[in-house]
Amino acid sequence: MLPAIDQYYRGNDVVQRDEALRSCGIAAQTIMLAAKAMDYDSCPMDGFDFDQVGKIINLPEDHLISMFVVVGKGTKDAWPKPGQLPLDEVLKVDKF
């Protein structure tokens, strides 16, 4: 199994980046679930200047920022989700 995995990832920058971003998403979700279990609130953050943040924290060239996750105690309820599509419009089972 290990040789197949190595062959799949070695030298394939796109696949390596995609896997890193998937792993970051899983890590972020785990942080958020753990925070909720400890009675904290959390939120993934996007929409900032990734390059500028990288400069501020001296991010190495071979690293990237996927998102921030903030954890703390909420002071008010979250805003309602605008325009959320019904589940039957976004969930497909077995075929399109």
HUPE-V207480 format. One record per residue. N is the residue number from 0. SS is DSSP state (~ for helix, > for strand, _ for the rest). OMEGA is omega in whole degrees, -180 to 180 (none if undefined). NEAR is the number of other ideal C-beta (glycine too) atoms within 10 Angstrom. Layout:
# HUPE-V207480
N_SS_OMEGA_NEAR, N_SS_OMEGA_NEAR
This chain:
# HUPE-V207480
0___-178_5, 1_~_177_6, 2_~_179_7, 3_~_178_8, 4_~_179_9, 5_~_-179_9, 6_~_-179_10, 7_~_-175_11, 8_~_-173_12, 9___177_9, 10___-180_7, 11___-174_12, 12_~_-179_8, 13_~_180_7, 14_~_179_12, 15_~_180_13, 16_~_179_11, 17_~_180_11, 18_~_178_13, 19_~_-180_13, 20_~_175_13, 21_~_180_11, 22_~_177_11, 23_~_178_15, 24_~_178_13, 25_~_179_10, 26_~_180_13, 27_~_179_17, 28_~_179_13, 29_~_177_11, 30_~_-178_16, 31_~_177_18, 32_~_177_11, 33_~_178_12, 34_~_-180_17, 35_~_179_12, 36_~_179_8, 37___177_8, 38___173_7, 39___174_15, 40_>_179_14, 41_>_179_18, 42_>_173_14, 43_>_-178_14, 44_>_178_11, 45___175_9, 46___177_6, 47___-180_11, 48___-176_9, 49_~_-179_14, 50_~_-180_10, 51_~_177_9, 52_~_178_12, 53_~_178_15, 54_~_-178_10, 55_~_-177_9, 56___-180_10, 57___-180_6, 58___178_14, 59___-177_8, 60___-176_6, 61___177_5, 62___173_9, 63___177_13, 64___179_14, 65___180_16, 66___168_16, 67_>_171_12, 68_>_176_17, 69_>_-179_13, 70_>_179_14, 71_>_178_10, 72___178_7, 73___178_10, 74___176_6, 75___-180_5, 76___177_6, 77___175_8, 78___177_6, 79___179_6, 80___-179_6, 81___171_5, 82___-180_4, 83___-179_9, 84___175_8, 85___-177_7, 86_~_-178_7, 87_~_177_7, 88_~_-177_8, 89_~_-180_8, 90___178_8, 91___-179_8, 92___174_5, 93___180_4, 94___177_4, 95___none_4
